[in-house]
């Protein structure tokens, strides 16, 4: 059985390849059984169980979340993904779930952005400065010729570090600013664990595309009802989004947003060709909570990629 750590996952599969792997599976209609994510709580700790089947094989992601871990010098999120191969669902690999989650989440956002953002988008604003923010920087860099990157974070040191990585690793013009920077964005990625909106939706310019990935529980929220109601909304799965996305749940409960207003899910956009952006001035929102089949697709792509040094 292979065991792939955090660094090897990132070394094996470039972001562009991860986006392409998801697009191939979704466009080909190869999706299979994926039940709702299971949450188990004990105090402020949480365990997540995410199983899925695909092409005769399967996989299960097991994740532990402890908000107190950073004070212990540990990652807030830890876990493993176990891959089962056909025939017979034979266990074949264990992958670091933290790296896999960051890679697949950003790749899903990248795929949605490919279909939803304006093709001339060049100004990126990232809210958050952790692993997801860095992964989304890589995804957006893989899609666009970025003219500027702005990092917004409640932790100034983290924002400065991510901006420095954008400059030094990718050669991009990158600065640190406040949440009002969204007013000048073409693409916005919210990559936080916030329980309240991280920017004022009234500031959003025409034509902007937003990837909101942090509110995977009903008690979390990154974008306000103004953003939701003023955008064409795309989700991975209506069932998952309406059960889990705090952004959508709060907008429906407190502002009267109608869930029937969801324009499409990602399968309808990629496989069925549903057109979401109908004008350059239209605002679009991809609301992501993470679905298990995405982890399975990316895990397989990682295993099929050449090993580092080969």
MARTI-857174 format. One record per residue: residue number from 1; residue in one letter; chain; x negated, y, z of N, C-alpha, C in turn. Coordinates in steps of 0.02 Angstrom, whole numbers, plus 50000, padded with zeros to 5 digits. Last residue first. Layout:
<atoms>
ATOM  seq  type  mol  n_px  n_py  n_pz  ca_px  ca_py  ca_pz  c_px  c_py  c_pz
ATOM  NUM  a  A  X  Y  Z  X  Y  Z  X  Y  Z .
...
</atoms>
This chain:
<atoms>
ATOM  seq  type  mol  n_px  n_py  n_pz  ca_px  ca_py  ca_pz  c_px  c_py  c_pz
ATOM  310  x  A  49461  50531  49453  49464  50478  49403  49462  50506  49333 .
ATOM  309  x  A  49466  50633  49544  49400  50607  49529  49400  50553  49477 .
ATOM  308  x  A  49624  50588  49606  49571  50638  49602  49504  50605  49590 .
ATOM  307  x  A  49721  50483  49497  49691  50497  49562  49635  50548  49555 .
ATOM  306  x  A  49845  50537  49382  49778  50511  49395  49754  50530  49465 .
ATOM  305  x  A  50017  50502  49428  49965  50547  49406  49896  50517  49420 .
ATOM  304  x  A  50103  50416  49490  50087  50402  49420  50032  50447  49392 .
ATOM  303  x  A  50119  50474  49614  50088  50408  49610  50067  50391  49538 .
ATOM  302  x  A  50185  50593  49578  50120  50596  49612  50084  50529  49603 .
ATOM  301  x  A  50304  50542  49527  50259  50579  49483  50189  50584  49513 .
ATOM  300  x  A  50359  50488  49643  50340  50444  49587  50291  50479  49541 .
ATOM  299  x  A  50379  50607  49715  50336  50555  49742  50313  50507  49687 .
ATOM  298  x  A  50472  50672  49632  50405  50700  49639  50357  50648  49668 .
ATOM  297  x  A  50584  50585  49646  50556  50600  49580  50484  50626  49586 .
ATOM  296  x  A  50603  50591  49785  50587  50527  49753  50556  50539  49684 .
ATOM  295  x  A  50637  50724  49806  50577  50696  49838  50555  50632  49803 .
ATOM  294  x  A  50758  50726  49734  50701  50769  49713  50636  50743  49743 .
ATOM  293  x  A  50846  50647  49802  50819  50621  49739  50760  50662  49715 .
ATOM  292  x  A  50882  50724  49916  50833  50670  49922  50805  50646  49856 .
ATOM  291  x  A  50878  50901  49906  50916  50839  49896  50866  50782  49888 .
ATOM  290  x  A  50886  51063  49967  50845  51003  49962  50888  50941  49958 .
ATOM  289  x  A  50955  51178  49959  50950  51149  50026  50906  51086  50026 .
ATOM  288  x  A  50961  51330  49869  50933  51263  49875  50932  51240  49948 .
ATOM  287  x  A  51033  51429  49757  51038  51414  49828  51019  51341  49839 .
ATOM  286  x  A  50990  51550  49650  50985  51477  49658  50981  51463  49732 .
ATOM  285  x  A  51073  51681  49576  51051  51654  49640  51049  51579  49636 .
ATOM  284  x  A  51065  51824  49470  51074  51752  49479  51043  51731  49545 .
ATOM  283  x  A  51139  51965  49393  51100  51938  49449  51116  51864  49456 .
ATOM  282  x  A  51132  52034  49230  51164  51990  49278  51115  51968  49332 .
ATOM  281  x  A  51071  52105  49130  51084  52140  49193  51113  52095  49247 .
ATOM  280  x  A  51069  52022  49020  51006  52038  49053  51016  52070  49121 .
ATOM  279  x  A  51196  51896  49026  51174  51963  49010  51110  51978  49048 .
ATOM  278  x  A  51220  51768  49066  51254  51790  49005  51236  51860  48984 .
ATOM  277  x  A  51156  51637  49146  51140  51707  49132  51170  51725  49065 .
ATOM  276  x  A  51215  51508  49120  51229  51546  49181  51215  51620  49170 .
ATOM  275  x  A  51277  51382  49021  51242  51447  49019  51263  51487  49081 .
ATOM  274  x  A  51249  51212  49028  51293  51266  49050  51253  51331  49054 .
ATOM  273  x  A  51183  51096  48984  51175  51158  48947  51223  51213  48966 .
ATOM  272  x  A  51178  50976  49047  51237  50990  49008  51235  51056  48971 .
ATOM  271  x  A  51052  50972  49112  51074  50916  49069  51130  50936  49021 .
ATOM  270  x  A  51040  51100  49174  50984  51068  49139  51008  51016  49089 .
ATOM  269  x  A  51169  51135  49226  51128  51183  49190  51076  51148  49146 .
ATOM  268  x  A  51215  51021  49287  51256  51051  49234  51215  51101  49193 .
ATOM  267  x  A  51114  51005  49382  51124  50954  49330  51163  50984  49272 .
ATOM  266  x  A  51134  51114  49465  51073  51111  49425  51078  51059  49369 .
ATOM  265  x  A  51303  51176  49451  51248  51144  49487  51190  51134  49438 .
ATOM  264  x  A  51380  51339  49432  51359  51273  49407  51313  51241  49458 .
ATOM  263  x  A  51443  51446  49500  51444  51442  49427  51429  51372  49401 .
ATOM  262  x  A  51554  51459  49631  51490  51430  49610  51492  51418  49535 .
ATOM  261  x  A  51681  51495  49665  51645  51541  49622  51575  51515  49603 .
ATOM  260  x  A  51731  51412  49757  51748  51395  49688  51711  51441  49639 .
ATOM  259  x  A  51701  51477  49876  51654  51426  49851  51669  51403  49780 .
ATOM  258  x  A  51724  51647  49888  51759  51585  49870  51709  51534  49843 .
ATOM  257  x  A  51698  51754  50026  51672  51727  49963  51704  51659  49950 .
ATOM  256  x  A  51737  51814  50144  51788  51792  50098  51763  51769  50030 .
ATOM  255  x  A  51646  51844  50240  51656  51894  50188  51707  51872  50135 .
ATOM  254  x  A  51637  51741  50332  51638  51809  50357  51654  51862  50303 .
ATOM  253  x  A  51642  51617  50262  51677  51626  50326  51687  51700  50344 .
ATOM  252  x  A  51564  51633  50146  51634  51611  50141  51673  51628  50205 .
ATOM  251  x  A  51442  51673  50200  51475  51716  50151  51549  51698  50144 .
ATOM  250  x  A  51413  51561  50279  51426  51626  50311  51463  51673  50263 .
ATOM  249  x  A  51395  51465  50177  51445  51455  50230  51463  51521  50263 .
ATOM  248  x  A  51287  51514  50103  51353  51508  50072  51408  51502  50125 .
ATOM  247  x  A  51183  51514  50201  51196  51573  50159  51267  51571  50131 .
ATOM  246  x  A  51181  51385  50253  51206  51440  50294  51222  51502  50253 .
ATOM  245  x  A  51217  51240  50173  51187  51306  50161  51219  51360  50205 .
ATOM  244  x  A  51292  51120  50199  51230  51136  50235  51206  51207  50228 .
ATOM  243  x  A  51407  51101  50125  51404  51070  50192  51345  51097  50232 .
ATOM  242  x  A  51383  51162  50006  51439  51187  50045  51442  51156  50115 .
ATOM  241  x  A  51270  51088  49961  51265  51159  49974  51321  51184  50019 .
ATOM  240  x  A  51320  50956  49945  51267  50970  49992  51264  51044  50010 .
ATOM  239  x  A  51422  50978  49847  51437  50945  49911  51384  50962  49963 .
ATOM  238  x  A  51353  51036  49740  51405  51074  49775  51418  51044  49844 .
ATOM  237  x  A  51182  51031  49722  51242  50990  49729  51293  51031  49767 .
ATOM  236  x  A  51102  51142  49694  51081  51074  49674  51142  51028  49671 .
ATOM  235  x  A  51183  51289  49624  51161  51246  49679  51135  51180  49652 .
ATOM  234  x  A  51202  51458  49577  51188  51389  49555  51161  51351  49615 .
ATOM  233  x  A  51300  51601  49555  51269  51555  49602  51262  51485  49571 .
ATOM  232  x  A  51280  51761  49505  51302  51697  49479  51264  51644  49518 .
ATOM  231  x  A  51308  51883  49636  51265  51842  49592  51304  51784  49562 .
ATOM  230  x  A  51375  51949  49735  51355  51987  49677  51313  51949  49627 .
ATOM  229  x  A  51394  51860  49839  51453  51881  49801  51434  51918  49736 .
ATOM  228  x  A  51260  51847  49887  51298  51789  49862  51354  51812  49816 .
ATOM  227  x  A  51229  51979  49926  51188  51944  49876  51227  51886  49845 .
ATOM  226  x  A  51327  52000  50022  51323  52045  49964  51283  52012  49908 .
ATOM  225  x  A  51298  51908  50119  51357  51896  50078  51357  51941  50017 .
ATOM  224  x  A  51116  51885  50120  51180  51907  50146  51237  51894  50097 .
ATOM  223  x  A  50997  51754  50145  51027  51805  50102  51097  51822  50127 .
ATOM  222  x  A  50967  51668  50252  50914  51710  50223  50942  51766  50180 .
ATOM  221  x  A  51014  51577  50393  51036  51623  50340  50977  51665  50317 .
ATOM  220  x  A  51078  51439  50488  51022  51476  50460  51047  51520  50403 .
ATOM  219  x  A  51177  51354  50526  51159  51408  50573  51098  51447  50550 .
ATOM  218  x  A  51191  51256  50427  51242  51308  50432  51224  51366  50478 .
ATOM  217  x  A  51030  51232  50345  51079  51215  50397  51130  51271  50402 .
ATOM  216  x  A  50941  51281  50257  50965  51214  50243  51012  51188  50297 .
ATOM  215  x  A  50883  51412  50206  50943  51402  50247  50974  51334  50233 .
ATOM  214  x  A  50774  51425  50117  50762  51412  50188  50823  51393  50228 .
ATOM  213  x  A  50783  51461  49983  50769  51391  49998  50768  51375  50073 .
ATOM  212  x  A  50834  51551  49850  50841  51550  49923  50835  51477  49945 .
ATOM  211  x  A  50782  51645  49720  50778  51576  49744  50781  51578  49820 .
ATOM  210  x  A  50857  51763  49615  50838  51747  49684  50837  51671  49693 .
ATOM  209  x  A  50829  51879  49486  50844  51809  49503  50817  51795  49573 .
ATOM  208  x  A  50899  52033  49425  50853  51996  49469  50877  51923  49476 .
ATOM  207  x  A  50984  52115  49352  50943  52066  49316  50898  52024  49359 .
ATOM  206  x  A  50977  52261  49453  51009  52222  49401  50959  52173  49371 .
ATOM  205  x  A  50907  52244  49620  50914  52276  49555  50954  52232  49507 .
ATOM  204  x  A  50967  52250  49787  50946  52209  49730  50957  52246  49664 .
ATOM  203  x  A  51012  52318  49897  50952  52343  49864  50934  52306  49800 .
ATOM  202  x  A  51114  52249  49953  51132  52309  49916  51073  52339  49879 .
ATOM  201  x  A  51056  52149  50028  51077  52133  49961  51097  52194  49920 .
ATOM  200  x  A  50918  52170  50124  50984  52199  50112  51004  52187  50039 .
ATOM  199  x  A  50838  52022  50189  50838  52085  50152  50910  52107  50142 .
ATOM  198  x  A  50859  51914  50268  50791  51942  50269  50784  52003  50225 .
ATOM  197  x  A  50994  51872  50379  50969  51892  50313  50902  51929  50316 .
ATOM  196  x  A  50951  51753  50510  50985  51814  50487  50955  51836  50421 .
ATOM  195  x  A  50870  51651  50537  50941  51641  50553  50983  51702  50534 .
ATOM  194  x  A  50732  51591  50438  50771  51644  50471  50843  51622  50485 .
ATOM  193  x  A  50622  51529  50390  50666  51490  50433  50714  51537  50470 .
ATOM  192  x  A  50587  51560  50214  50582  51573  50285  50625  51523  50324 .
ATOM  191  x  A  50575  51609  50076  50544  51546  50101  50533  51552  50176 .
ATOM  190  x  A  50644  51673  49938  50648  51677  50011  50629  51609  50039 .
ATOM  189  x  A  50588  51753  49799  50590  51687  49831  50592  51697  49906 .
ATOM  188  x  A  50641  51844  49658  50631  51844  49731  50635  51772  49755 .
ATOM  187  x  A  50599  51929  49511  50612  51864  49542  50596  51871  49616 .
ATOM  186  x  A  50590  52065  49494  50622  52025  49441  50642  51957  49468 .
ATOM  185  x  A  50604  52202  49611  50586  52134  49593  50623  52110  49531 .
ATOM  184  x  A  50627  52319  49679  50587  52323  49617  50568  52254  49590 .
ATOM  183  x  A  50694  52290  49793  50726  52337  49747  50690  52341  49680 .
ATOM  182  x  A  50615  52217  49877  50659  52179  49833  50691  52224  49780 .
ATOM  181  x  A  50552  52303  49963  50518  52288  49900  50562  52250  49852 .
ATOM  180  x  A  50612  52308  50085  50638  52353  50034  50606  52342  49966 .
ATOM  179  x  A  50536  52229  50170  50590  52197  50132  50623  52243  50080 .
ATOM  178  x  A  50365  52291  50145  50424  52275  50183  50480  52249  50139 .
ATOM  177  x  A  50210  52216  50085  50258  52270  50092  50315  52247  50137 .
ATOM  176  x  A  50054  52182  50012  50099  52168  50068  50146  52228  50076 .
ATOM  175  x  A  50008  52129  49845  50009  52176  49901  50057  52151  49954 .
ATOM  174  x  A  49913  52081  49703  49958  52062  49758  49950  52110  49816 .
ATOM  173  x  A  49876  52031  49545  49882  52092  49586  49934  52078  49640 .
ATOM  172  x  A  49790  51874  49532  49849  51915  49526  49843  51979  49567 .
ATOM  171  x  A  49702  51765  49531  49685  51826  49495  49742  51874  49486 .
ATOM  170  x  A  49718  51653  49605  49757  51657  49544  49741  51720  49503 .
ATOM  169  x  A  49634  51662  49716  49643  51597  49684  49674  51602  49615 .
ATOM  168  x  A  49634  51800  49750  49571  51764  49744  49579  51699  49705 .
ATOM  167  x  A  49769  51844  49751  49717  51882  49716  49657  51838  49700 .
ATOM  166  x  A  49834  51748  49826  49859  51764  49759  49806  51801  49719 .
ATOM  165  x  A  49761  51756  49944  49757  51695  49904  49782  51707  49833 .
ATOM  164  x  A  49802  51883  49987  49732  51872  49970  49723  51809  49928 .
ATOM  163  x  A  49936  51856  50014  49919  51904  49961  49847  51896  49939 .
ATOM  162  x  A  49918  51769  50122  49948  51744  50060  49933  51791  50002 .
ATOM  161  x  A  49859  51857  50216  49824  51797  50194  49852  51770  50129 .
ATOM  160  x  A  49958  51953  50234  49893  51974  50206  49854  51913  50180 .
ATOM  159  x  A  50055  51874  50294  50068  51906  50229  50003  51926  50195 .
ATOM  158  x  A  49992  51840  50414  50010  51788  50366  50023  51816  50297 .
ATOM  157  x  A  49980  51967  50473  49920  51929  50457  49935  51874  50406 .
ATOM  156  x  A  50114  52005  50493  50073  52042  50446  50011  52002  50425 .
ATOM  155  x  A  50257  51921  50501  50189  51915  50527  50141  51947  50476 .
ATOM  154  x  A  50367  51937  50427  50369  51968  50493  50300  51965  50526 .
ATOM  153  x  A  50328  51977  50256  50331  51929  50312  50333  51967  50377 .
ATOM  152  x  A  50312  51983  50086  50348  52013  50142  50352  51960  50198 .
ATOM  151  x  A  50212  52018  49949  50226  51971  50003  50257  52009  50061 .
ATOM  150  x  A  50219  52036  49777  50227  52070  49841  50248  52019  49893 .
ATOM  149  x  A  50130  52038  49628  50159  51995  49680  50162  52036  49744 .
ATOM  148  x  A  50135  52081  49455  50123  52098  49525  50160  52050  49571 .
ATOM  147  x  A  50145  52017  49336  50109  52080  49337  50094  52102  49409 .
ATOM  146  x  A  50135  51851  49283  50155  51896  49337  50112  51960  49337 .
ATOM  145  x  A  50196  51765  49166  50138  51809  49170  50155  51863  49221 .
ATOM  144  x  A  50275  51616  49233  50275  51684  49208  50205  51715  49208 .
ATOM  143  x  A  50260  51484  49281  50313  51501  49234  50304  51567  49198 .
ATOM  142  x  A  50160  51472  49374  50161  51423  49319  50211  51442  49265 .
ATOM  141  x  A  50197  51569  49464  50138  51582  49423  50135  51533  49364 .
ATOM  140  x  A  50301  51502  49526  50317  51561  49485  50258  51579  49440 .
ATOM  139  x  A  50226  51401  49591  50279  51384  49543  50294  51443  49497 .
ATOM  138  x  A  50140  51471  49676  50112  51429  49622  50164  51413  49569 .
ATOM  137  x  A  50236  51531  49759  50190  51573  49720  50160  51533  49662 .
ATOM  136  x  A  50287  51417  49817  50329  51455  49770  50287  51504  49730 .
ATOM  135  x  A  50179  51380  49898  50201  51335  49844  50244  51372  49793 .
ATOM  134  x  A  50177  51489  49986  50120  51477  49942  50140  51432  49883 .
ATOM  133  x  A  50302  51470  50047  50288  51532  50011  50230  51522  49963 .
ATOM  132  x  A  50283  51346  50109  50333  51353  50055  50321  51416  50014 .
ATOM  131  x  A  50181  51377  50204  50169  51330  50149  50220  51336  50092 .
ATOM  130  x  A  50217  51554  50237  50194  51488  50254  50184  51443  50194 .
ATOM  129  x  A  50274  51677  50223  50202  51672  50210  50174  51604  50227 .
ATOM  128  x  A  50415  51774  50167  50385  51717  50201  50313  51712  50182 .
ATOM  127  x  A  50468  51818  50013  50481  51830  50084  50463  51767  50122 .
ATOM  126  x  A  50397  51882  49870  50404  51822  49911  50416  51844  49983 .
ATOM  125  x  A  50429  51948  49714  50429  51963  49786  50441  51898  49823 .
ATOM  124  x  A  50360  51982  49557  50381  51931  49605  50376  51958  49676 .
ATOM  123  x  A  50382  52034  49398  50371  52061  49466  50402  52013  49517 .
ATOM  122  x  A  50418  51978  49277  50347  51983  49293  50333  52006  49364 .
ATOM  121  x  A  50527  51914  49152  50515  51927  49223  50440  51929  49238 .
ATOM  120  x  A  50569  51885  49026  50517  51936  49033  50502  51954  49105 .
ATOM  119  x  A  50675  51797  49038  50611  51772  49013  50553  51821  49019 .
ATOM  118  x  A  50765  51804  49191  50751  51834  49126  50682  51811  49102 .
ATOM  117  x  A  50811  51644  49264  50779  51710  49265  50773  51738  49195 .
ATOM  116  x  A  50865  51515  49237  50907  51569  49262  50877  51639  49259 .
ATOM  115  x  A  50776  51417  49195  50840  51422  49161  50879  51485  49180 .
ATOM  114  x  A  50666  51434  49278  50655  51427  49206  50720  51439  49168 .
ATOM  113  x  A  50725  51425  49403  50703  51491  49379  50691  51490  49304 .
ATOM  112  x  A  50743  51287  49415  50801  51332  49413  50782  51400  49384 .
ATOM  111  x  A  50608  51249  49417  50652  51224  49365  50713  51269  49359 .
ATOM  110  x  A  50564  51314  49534  50534  51330  49469  50578  51308  49412 .
ATOM  109  x  A  50640  51250  49630  50650  51322  49619  50622  51342  49551 .
ATOM  108  x  A  50579  51125  49615  50651  51132  49601  50667  51206  49589 .
ATOM  107  x  A  50449  51158  49655  50461  51134  49587  50534  51139  49568 .
ATOM  106  x  A  50469  51192  49788  50447  51244  49742  50458  51222  49669 .
ATOM  105  x  A  50507  51066  49835  50551  51123  49843  50533  51178  49794 .
ATOM  104  x  A  50396  50983  49804  50460  50972  49771  50507  51031  49777 .
ATOM  103  x  A  50294  51042  49885  50286  51034  49813  50353  51027  49779 .
ATOM  102  x  A  50347  51034  50015  50327  51098  49987  50323  51095  49911 .
ATOM  101  x  A  50365  50894  50025  50421  50939  50030  50405  51008  50000 .
ATOM  100  x  A  50234  50845  50013  50284  50825  49964  50343  50874  49965 .
ATOM  99  x  A  50174  50899  50128  50151  50919  50061  50203  50903  50009 .
ATOM  98  x  A  50253  50833  50224  50247  50906  50224  50225  50931  50156 .
ATOM  97  x  A  50242  50697  50206  50305  50729  50189  50300  50805  50186 .
ATOM  96  x  A  50120  50600  50132  50131  50653  50180  50193  50693  50161 .
ATOM  95  x  A  50176  50437  50084  50151  50503  50067  50165  50552  50123 .
ATOM  94  x  A  50147  50271  50052  50168  50317  50104  50136  50384  50088 .
ATOM  93  x  A  50197  50140  49940  50157  50199  49957  50189  50237  50015 .
ATOM  92  x  A  50272  50023  49925  50211  50032  49885  50168  50090  49906 .
ATOM  91  x  A  50385  49898  49966  50351  49959  49989  50284  49966  49955 .
ATOM  90  x  A  50496  49841  49843  50433  49826  49878  50400  49891  49901 .
ATOM  89  x  A  50624  49814  49785  50612  49867  49834  50551  49852  49877 .
ATOM  88  x  A  50635  49720  49682  50638  49697  49751  50627  49750  49804 .
ATOM  87  x  A  50517  49768  49555  50580  49738  49577  50577  49723  49652 .
ATOM  86  x  A  50524  49941  49614  50556  49881  49585  50501  49834  49560 .
ATOM  85  x  A  50460  50010  49769  50457  49999  49697  50500  49939  49676 .
ATOM  84  x  A  50478  50139  49881  50494  50068  49871  50500  50057  49795 .
ATOM  83  x  A  50389  50252  49984  50412  50235  49917  50421  50160  49911 .
ATOM  82  x  A  50416  50360  50115  50400  50291  50098  50431  50274  50031 .
ATOM  81  x  A  50349  50504  50183  50394  50479  50132  50370  50409  50114 .
ATOM  80  x  A  50341  50580  50346  50314  50536  50293  50370  50521  50243 .
ATOM  79  x  A  50302  50729  50443  50340  50671  50423  50306  50630  50369 .
ATOM  78  x  A  50336  50892  50513  50292  50835  50500  50334  50776  50478 .
ATOM  77  x  A  50343  51064  50541  50374  51007  50508  50321  50954  50495 .
ATOM  76  x  A  50253  51145  50610  50323  51144  50631  50359  51083  50603 .
ATOM  75  x  A  50092  51077  50645  50141  51103  50598  50211  51096  50626 .
ATOM  74  x  A  50011  51124  50801  50037  51074  50755  50084  51106  50705 .
ATOM  73  x  A  49975  51201  50908  49925  51192  50856  49945  51140  50804 .
ATOM  72  x  A  50075  51225  50992  50033  51167  51009  49977  51158  50958 .
ATOM  71  x  A  50142  51324  50931  50108  51341  50994  50063  51285  51018 .
ATOM  70  x  A  50199  51251  50825  50145  51299  50812  50107  51320  50875 .
ATOM  69  x  A  50302  51172  50894  50238  51143  50872  50184  51194  50857 .
ATOM  68  x  A  50426  51216  50925  50373  51231  50973  50305  51207  50950 .
ATOM  67  x  A  50514  51168  50830  50496  51238  50827  50439  51257  50874 .
ATOM  66  x  A  50498  51022  50749  50494  51047  50818  50471  51120  50815 .
ATOM  65  x  A  50555  50892  50652  50548  50965  50655  50550  50986  50729 .
ATOM  64  x  A  50513  50754  50553  50522  50779  50620  50509  50854  50621 .
ATOM  63  x  A  50576  50650  50426  50546  50714  50444  50563  50731  50516 .
ATOM  62  x  A  50566  50536  50301  50578  50542  50373  50540  50603  50398 .
ATOM  61  x  A  50632  50485  50149  50590  50534  50184  50613  50539  50256 .
ATOM  60  x  A  50626  50344  50049  50656  50373  50109  50607  50424  50137 .
ATOM  59  x  A  50668  50271  49891  50623  50305  49936  50661  50334  49994 .
ATOM  58  x  A  50670  50151  49755  50698  50197  49803  50645  50229  49845 .
ATOM  57  x  A  50714  50076  49597  50673  50084  49656  50705  50134  49703 .
ATOM  56  x  A  50801  50078  49490  50786  50014  49521  50740  50017  49581 .
ATOM  55  x  A  50810  50219  49460  50780  50171  49413  50758  50106  49447 .
ATOM  54  x  A  50825  50269  49625  50813  50292  49557  50780  50236  49517 .
ATOM  53  x  A  50898  50318  49783  50880  50267  49734  50868  50299  49666 .
ATOM  52  x  A  50856  50386  49945  50881  50393  49876  50859  50334  49835 .
ATOM  51  x  A  50868  50463  50110  50856  50407  50064  50884  50421  49995 .
ATOM  50  x  A  50818  50553  50236  50839  50568  50168  50821  50510  50122 .
ATOM  49  x  A  50835  50615  50396  50830  50552  50358  50859  50565  50289 .
ATOM  48  x  A  50761  50714  50521  50798  50711  50459  50783  50645  50424 .
ATOM  47  x  A  50771  50770  50688  50747  50719  50642  50792  50719  50581 .
ATOM  46  x  A  50727  50904  50794  50772  50878  50743  50736  50825  50702 .
ATOM  45  x  A  50734  50997  50949  50700  50953  50901  50751  50922  50853 .
ATOM  44  x  A  50798  51064  51047  50781  51103  50987  50742  51062  50936 .
ATOM  43  x  A  50894  50926  51094  50870  50992  51113  50857  51033  51050 .
ATOM  42  x  A  50895  50829  50965  50883  50820  51036  50852  50885  51061 .
ATOM  41  x  A  50986  50774  50821  50959  50827  50862  50948  50802  50934 .
ATOM  40  x  A  50981  50720  50657  50987  50697  50726  50951  50749  50769 .
ATOM  39  x  A  51055  50716  50497  51022  50757  50548  51034  50725  50617 .
ATOM  38  x  A  51044  50654  50334  51065  50642  50403  51022  50682  50451 .
ATOM  37  x  A  51104  50708  50176  51050  50706  50225  51078  50695  50295 .
ATOM  36  x  A  51217  50605  50081  51200  50666  50117  51143  50655  50167 .
ATOM  35  x  A  51141  50490  49961  51190  50509  50012  51171  50574  50045 .
ATOM  34  x  A  51121  50456  49802  51088  50499  49851  51139  50521  49902 .
ATOM  33  x  A  51103  50349  49665  51135  50360  49730  51091  50402  49776 .
ATOM  32  x  A  51030  50439  49525  51066  50382  49555  51089  50400  49625 .
ATOM  31  x  A  50992  50512  49367  51003  50518  49439  51045  50459  49464 .
ATOM  30  x  A  50965  50523  49233  50942  50463  49268  50954  50464  49343 .
ATOM  29  x  A  50986  50616  49131  51043  50586  49165  51025  50524  49204 .
ATOM  28  x  A  50883  50685  49074  50897  50618  49048  50954  50583  49083 .
ATOM  27  x  A  50874  50800  49149  50899  50806  49080  50918  50738  49051 .
ATOM  26  x  A  50820  50745  49267  50886  50776  49267  50915  50779  49197 .
ATOM  25  x  A  50695  50696  49222  50743  50651  49254  50813  50681  49252 .
ATOM  24  x  A  50635  50813  49166  50644  50752  49127  50697  50706  49156 .
ATOM  23  x  A  50631  50902  49274  50672  50918  49216  50685  50856  49174 .
ATOM  22  x  A  50541  50838  49360  50610  50848  49380  50655  50861  49320 .
ATOM  21  x  A  50425  50846  49280  50451  50781  49302  50524  50786  49323 .
ATOM  20  x  A  50405  50985  49267  50421  50944  49209  50450  50877  49227 .
ATOM  19  x  A  50369  51018  49397  50429  51048  49368  50452  51005  49308 .
ATOM  18  x  A  50250  50944  49404  50305  50930  49450  50370  50957  49423 .
ATOM  17  x  A  50172  51007  49308  50191  50937  49298  50249  50917  49343 .
ATOM  16  x  A  50155  51132  49367  50189  51128  49303  50213  51057  49288 .
ATOM  15  x  A  50080  51098  49482  50149  51122  49488  50187  51116  49423 .
ATOM  14  x  A  49989  50942  49470  49995  51015  49461  50068  51036  49463 .
ATOM  13  x  A  49949  50815  49572  50005  50837  49530  50008  50913  49526 .
ATOM  12  x  A  49831  50788  49647  49853  50743  49593  49903  50775  49545 .
ATOM  11  x  A  49814  50883  49745  49762  50875  49694  49786  50834  49635 .
ATOM  10  x  A  49925  50867  49826  49917  50930  49789  49865  50923  49734 .
ATOM  9  x  A  49897  50739  49876  49959  50752  49840  49952  50814  49797 .
ATOM  8  x  A  49776  50759  49942  49777  50718  49881  49841  50727  49841 .
ATOM  7  x  A  49812  50837  50053  49769  50865  50000  49773  50825  49936 .
ATOM  6  x  A  49897  50750  50129  49918  50815  50106  49877  50840  50046 .
ATOM  5  x  A  49871  50578  50077  49875  50632  50125  49893  50698  50090 .
ATOM  4  x  A  49939  50425  50040  49916  50488  50011  49926  50544  50062 .
ATOM  3  x  A  49911  50258  50033  49927  50311  50080  49897  50375  50053 .
ATOM  2  x  A  49972  50108  49956  49934  50170  49953  49958  50219  50007 .
ATOM  1  x  A  49958  49940  50000  50000  50000  50000  49956  50062  50000 .
</atoms>
